[in-house]
Amino acid sequence: CALPISLDQIRSAPFFIFKTSHPDELDWVRAAATRAMASGDLPQELEVVRAVRADGAEVFVQQKAWALRDRDGCVTHIEGVVRDVTDLVLARRDMERLLDRLPGLVVRLDENLAVAWANQEWLALHGVGLEPIRGRDGVGLMATPDCQDEMRAQLAGLGPIGQAASRAIIAPPGLEAPRVIQWRHVGLPASQGRRGVLSLGQDISDHMQVQRELVRTSADLARVASLLDRSPVMASCSRWTRRNRLEVEYVNQGCQALLGYSPEEIKADPEITRRILPDPWHQHYHQTAARFLASAQPGDSITTEYGFVRKDGSQGWARHTAWVVSAGGESLEVEAFIHDITPLHQAQETLRQMAAGMAHNFNNLMAAVLGNTQAVQAMLAEDR
């Protein structure tokens, strides 16, 4: 034996070595031997083939064959190594069945980035079976042309156990619109110089659409918030508990012009209502709010007017319009607009005073008219 091991070791090894001078001598190596005899090439790549043992059991063997030449360069013999890889093949099939049930796209590429396997969701997306695309360029099926170069370079430089992420657009025939796929790639461990890539993809098209809508909504909300902050009207969002406790969650900059307090001061002070509402307005405010909120439902609203005291001590009047947004548990979510009606209240007070003065003057005139009328009536009575 030319090998540096004993015959017993060869017999007990999990593989066996063969040597044949003609490919017809062993049917199960015919394909590898024929290829090696024809080319006389250096060691061929490992191949997995299905074989049947003497007891009828089906097994999978991995074989490697190479050609031996004589002095004239002619191939004279075929030698090779074969080992039983049934457990590995079955384990790979179990893994593929598991990956097939994963929610998402799963593709296994070989060392040339060609499709070796794909799960049912990926195949259904492309509307094909596995066999028609096995061996085809995987990157070409995983991304549109404008995304392929970047992905190809990324996968080509991915080492064993290495990881990478990419985002690509795919447009399989039959789809109404292209889909955006978030890919995560994992380099498979090299085996006998061969490696591969396992790519897992998630269709995030709907997520991207929602994200775009959120961006637009956020921009709209930012514009609304900007308008509210520049508005002289005070806007607030509060949570009113069933125990008649007010928790301010949001207030715009209008509170600074109306009350003289900043939004931070209002949100941080649980007694802010007592500071800005002197009695009897504080008691009136809480009693009115408690009666309304005791039976309020989402959509119900209330409007009330009251006097208040600003931070600098000056007094004013406000019209408070509040409505219930949601109700749940032990609290209600309430939004409100508070308008400064101090000038209106002052105008109304001035009108009241003017009306009172005019009524007084009118009464004086009427008294004089009545007095003169009575005097004339008395003179006429005397003449008679």
C-alpha positions in Angstrom: 0.0 0.0 0.0 1.5 3.3 -1.1 -0.6 5.2 1.5 1.1 6.1 4.8 -1.8 4.3 6.7 -2.6 0.6 7.4 -5.1 -1.4 5.6 -7.2 -1.8 8.8 -7.3 2.0 9.0 -8.5 2.3 5.5 -11.2 -0.4 6.1 -12.4 1.4 9.3 -12.4 4.9 7.7 -15.7 6.6 7.0 -14.8 6.8 3.3 -13.2 4.4 0.8 -10.8 4.7 -2.1 -11.3 3.2 -5.5 -9.2 2.7 -8.6 -10.6 1.7 -11.9 -9.1 1.3 -15.4 -12.5 1.7 -17.1 -15.6 3.6 -16.1 -17.9 0.6 -16.7 -16.3 -1.3 -13.8 -18.3 0.7 -11.2 -21.6 2.1 -12.2 -21.8 4.5 -9.3 -18.6 6.3 -10.4 -19.4 6.3 -14.1 -20.2 10.0 -14.3 -17.1 11.2 -12.5 -14.9 8.7 -14.2 -16.1 9.4 -17.7 -15.6 13.1 -17.1 -12.1 12.6 -15.8 -11.1 10.1 -18.6 -12.3 12.5 -21.2 -10.6 15.6 -19.9 -7.6 14.2 -18.0 -8.0 17.2 -15.8 -6.7 17.9 -12.3 -8.8 16.8 -9.4 -12.5 17.3 -10.1 -15.0 19.1 -7.8 -16.8 17.0 -5.3 -20.2 15.8 -6.4 -23.1 14.3 -4.4 -24.8 11.4 -6.0 -27.6 9.0 -4.9 -26.7 5.3 -4.7 -28.4 2.1 -3.5 -26.6 -0.2 -1.1 -26.7 -4.0 -1.4 -29.4 -4.2 1.2 -31.6 -1.9 -0.9 -31.2 1.2 1.3 -30.8 4.5 -0.5 -27.8 6.6 0.4 -26.0 9.7 -0.8 -22.3 9.6 -1.4 -19.9 12.4 -2.1 -17.1 11.5 -4.6 -14.0 13.0 -6.0 -12.2 11.4 -8.9 -9.0 12.2 -10.8 -7.1 10.8 -13.8 -3.7 9.1 -13.8 -1.5 9.4 -16.9 1.3 7.4 -18.3 4.6 8.8 -19.6 3.0 9.7 -22.9 0.3 11.7 -21.2 -2.5 9.2 -21.8 -5.0 8.6 -19.1 -4.6 5.0 -17.8 -6.5 4.8 -14.5 -9.2 6.7 -12.5 -8.7 7.0 -8.8 -11.2 8.5 -6.4 -12.5 8.9 -2.9 -16.1 8.3 -1.8 -17.8 8.9 1.5 -21.3 8.5 2.8 -23.0 11.9 3.3 -26.5 10.7 3.7 -26.9 12.3 7.2 -25.6 15.6 5.8 -28.0 15.5 2.8 -30.9 14.7 5.0 -30.0 17.4 7.5 -29.8 19.9 4.6 -33.2 18.8 3.4 -34.6 19.3 6.9 -33.0 22.7 7.0 -34.5 23.6 3.6 -38.0 22.4 4.8 -37.6 24.6 7.9 -36.5 27.6 5.8 -39.4 26.9 3.4 -41.8 27.7 6.3 -40.1 30.9 7.3 -42.1 34.1 6.7 -40.0 35.8 4.1 -37.7 35.2 1.1 -34.9 32.7 1.4 -32.3 32.0 -1.3 -29.1 29.9 -1.2 -26.5 30.8 -3.7 -23.4 28.7 -4.6 -19.9 29.9 -4.9 -20.7 31.5 -8.3 -23.7 33.3 -6.9 -26.0 31.1 -8.8 -29.3 29.9 -7.4 -28.9 26.6 -5.6 -32.2 26.6 -3.6 -35.0 29.0 -2.8 -38.0 28.7 -0.6 -41.6 28.6 -1.7 -42.4 32.2 -0.9 -39.5 33.4 -3.1 -40.6 31.0 -5.9 -44.2 32.1 -5.7 -43.1 35.8 -5.9 -41.3 35.0 -9.1 -44.0 32.7 -10.4 -41.6 29.8 -11.2 -40.4 26.5 -9.8 -37.0 25.7 -8.4 -35.6 23.7 -11.3 -36.1 26.3 -14.1 -34.0 28.8 -12.1 -31.5 26.5 -10.5 -28.1 27.6 -11.7 -29.2 31.0 -12.9 -27.6 34.2 -11.7 -29.0 34.7 -8.3 -28.1 38.4 -8.0 -30.0 39.0 -11.3 -33.1 37.6 -9.7 -32.7 39.3 -6.3 -32.3 42.9 -7.6 -33.0 45.2 -10.5 -30.1 46.1 -12.8 -29.4 49.4 -11.0 -28.9 47.5 -7.7 -27.1 44.4 -9.0 -23.5 45.7 -9.1 -23.5 46.9 -5.5 -25.0 43.6 -4.3 -22.7 41.5 -6.4 -19.6 43.2 -5.0 -21.0 42.9 -1.5 -21.6 39.1 -1.8 -18.4 38.4 -3.6 -16.4 39.9 -0.7 -18.5 38.0 1.9 -16.3 35.5 3.8 -17.5 32.4 5.6 -19.8 33.3 8.5 -19.7 36.9 7.4 -22.8 39.0 7.4 -24.0 41.9 5.3 -27.3 43.7 4.7 -28.6 45.4 1.6 -31.8 46.8 0.2 -32.8 46.2 -3.4 -35.8 46.5 -5.7 -37.1 43.5 -7.5 -39.6 43.5 -10.4 -40.6 39.9 -11.2 -42.9 39.5 -14.2 -46.6 39.6 -13.2 -46.2 42.1 -10.3 -48.2 45.2 -10.7 -45.4 47.3 -9.0 -41.8 46.7 -8.0 -41.2 45.5 -4.5 -38.6 46.7 -2.0 -36.7 43.9 -0.3 -34.5 44.2 2.7 -31.9 41.5 2.4 -29.6 40.0 5.1 -26.8 37.8 3.7 -24.8 35.2 5.6 -21.7 33.6 4.2 -21.8 29.8 4.5 -18.7 27.9 5.8 -16.4 26.8 3.0 -16.3 23.0 2.4 -13.5 21.6 0.3 -12.9 25.0 -1.2 -16.5 25.6 -2.0 -18.7 28.2 -0.3 -22.0 29.9 -0.7 -24.3 32.6 0.6 -27.7 32.3 2.3 -29.8 35.3 1.8 -33.0 36.1 3.8 -35.2 38.8 2.5 -38.2 40.7 3.8 -40.7 42.5 1.6 -40.8 46.0 3.2 -42.7 47.7 0.4 -45.8 48.3 2.5 -43.5 49.4 5.4 -41.8 51.9 3.1 -45.2 53.2 2.0 -46.3 53.6 5.6 -42.9 55.2 6.4 -43.4 57.7 3.6 -46.9 58.4 4.8 -45.6 58.9 8.3 -43.0 61.4 7.0 -45.7 63.3 5.2 -47.9 63.2 8.2 -45.1 64.3 10.5 -44.4 67.2 8.1 -48.0 68.2 8.2 -48.1 67.9 12.0 -44.9 70.0 12.2 -46.6 72.7 10.1 -49.7 72.6 12.2 -47.6 72.7 15.4 -45.7 75.7 13.9 -49.0 77.5 13.2 -50.3 76.7 16.7 -47.1 78.0 18.3 -47.5 81.3 16.3 -51.2 81.5 17.1 -52.3 83.9 19.9 -54.8 81.3 20.8 -53.8 78.9 23.6 -54.2 75.2 22.6 -53.8 72.4 25.0 -54.2 68.6 25.3 -54.8 67.4 28.8 -55.8 64.3 30.7 -58.6 64.7 33.2 -58.9 62.0 35.8 -62.1 60.8 37.4 -60.7 62.3 40.6 -60.9 65.8 39.1 -57.2 66.0 38.5 -55.9 67.8 35.5 -52.6 66.6 33.8 -51.4 68.8 31.0 -49.7 66.8 28.3 -49.3 69.5 25.6 -49.7 73.3 25.4 -48.5 75.6 22.6 -46.6 78.9 22.9 -50.0 80.8 23.0 -49.9 80.3 26.7 -47.0 82.7 27.0 -49.0 85.6 25.4 -52.2 84.7 27.2 -50.9 83.9 30.7 -47.3 84.9 30.8 -46.3 81.3 31.7 -44.2 79.1 29.4 -45.4 75.6 28.3 -42.8 74.0 30.5 -44.0 76.0 33.6 -47.6 75.0 32.9 -46.8 71.3 32.4 -44.5 71.1 35.5 -46.9 72.8 37.9 -49.8 70.6 39.1 -51.4 73.7 40.8 -51.3 75.9 37.8 -55.1 76.3 37.6 -55.2 77.6 41.2 -52.5 80.1 40.3 -54.3 81.6 37.3 -57.9 81.2 38.5 -58.7 83.3 41.6 -61.8 82.5 43.6 -64.6 82.3 42.8 -63.5 81.5 39.3 -61.4 78.5 40.4 -64.3 76.9 42.2 -66.6 77.7 39.3 -64.2 76.2 36.8 -63.7 72.9 38.6 -67.4 72.5 39.4 -68.4 73.2 35.7 -65.7 70.8 34.4 -66.5 68.1 36.9 -70.3 68.2 36.0 -69.4 68.0 32.2 -66.8 65.3 32.4 -68.8 63.1 34.7 -71.0 62.0 31.8 -69.0 63.2 28.8 -68.5 61.0 25.8 -66.0 61.4 23.0 -67.1 64.3 20.8 -68.9 66.2 23.5 -67.9 69.8 24.0 -68.4 72.7 26.4 -67.7 76.4 26.3 -67.3 78.6 29.4 -65.9 82.0 30.2 -64.0 83.1 33.3 -61.6 85.6 34.7 -57.9 84.8 35.3 -54.8 86.3 36.7 -51.6 86.5 34.6 -48.1 85.8 35.9 -47.4 89.5 36.2 -50.6 90.0 38.3 -52.8 91.6 35.7 -56.3 90.3 35.2 -58.0 89.2 32.0 -60.9 87.2 30.7 -60.9 84.0 28.7 -63.3 81.9 26.7 -62.5 78.2 27.1 -63.8 75.6 24.6 -63.0 72.0 25.4 -64.0 68.7 23.8 -63.5 65.1 24.7 -61.2 63.2 22.3 -61.2 59.8 24.0 -62.4 58.1 27.1 -60.9 55.1 28.8 -60.3 53.7 32.2 -60.1 56.4 34.8 -59.3 59.4 32.6 -60.5 61.4 29.7 -58.3 62.9 27.0 -59.5 66.5 26.5 -58.3 69.1 23.9 -59.1 72.8 24.3 -58.7 76.2 22.8 -58.5 79.2 25.1 -59.2 82.7 23.6 -58.3 85.9 25.3 -61.5 87.9 25.4 -60.2 90.6 27.7 -60.7 93.4 25.1 -64.2 92.0 24.3 -65.0 91.9 28.0 -63.8 95.4 28.5 -65.8 96.6 25.6 -68.9 94.9 27.0 -68.2 96.4 30.4 -67.9 99.8 28.8 -71.2 99.3 26.9 -72.9 98.3 30.2 -71.6 101.4 31.9 -72.7 103.6 28.9 -76.1 101.9 28.9 -76.4 102.5 32.7 -75.4 106.2 32.2 -77.8 106.6 29.3 -80.6 105.0 31.4 -79.9 107.3 34.3 -79.9 110.4 32.0 -83.1 109.2 30.3 -84.7 108.7 33.7 -83.7 112.3 34.6 -85.3 113.6 31.4 -88.4 111.6 31.9 -88.7 112.8 35.5 -88.6 116.5 34.2 -91.1 115.7 31.5 -93.4 114.0 34.0 -93.0 116.8 36.5 -93.9 119.5 33.9 -96.8 117.5 32.6 -98.2 117.2 36.1 -97.8 121.0 36.7 -99.6 121.8 33.5 -102.4 119.4 34.4 -102.7 121.1 37.8 -102.9 124.6 36.2 -105.6 123.5 33.8 -107.6 122.1 36.6 -107.5 125.5 38.5 -108.7 127.4 35.4 -111.7 125.3 35.2 
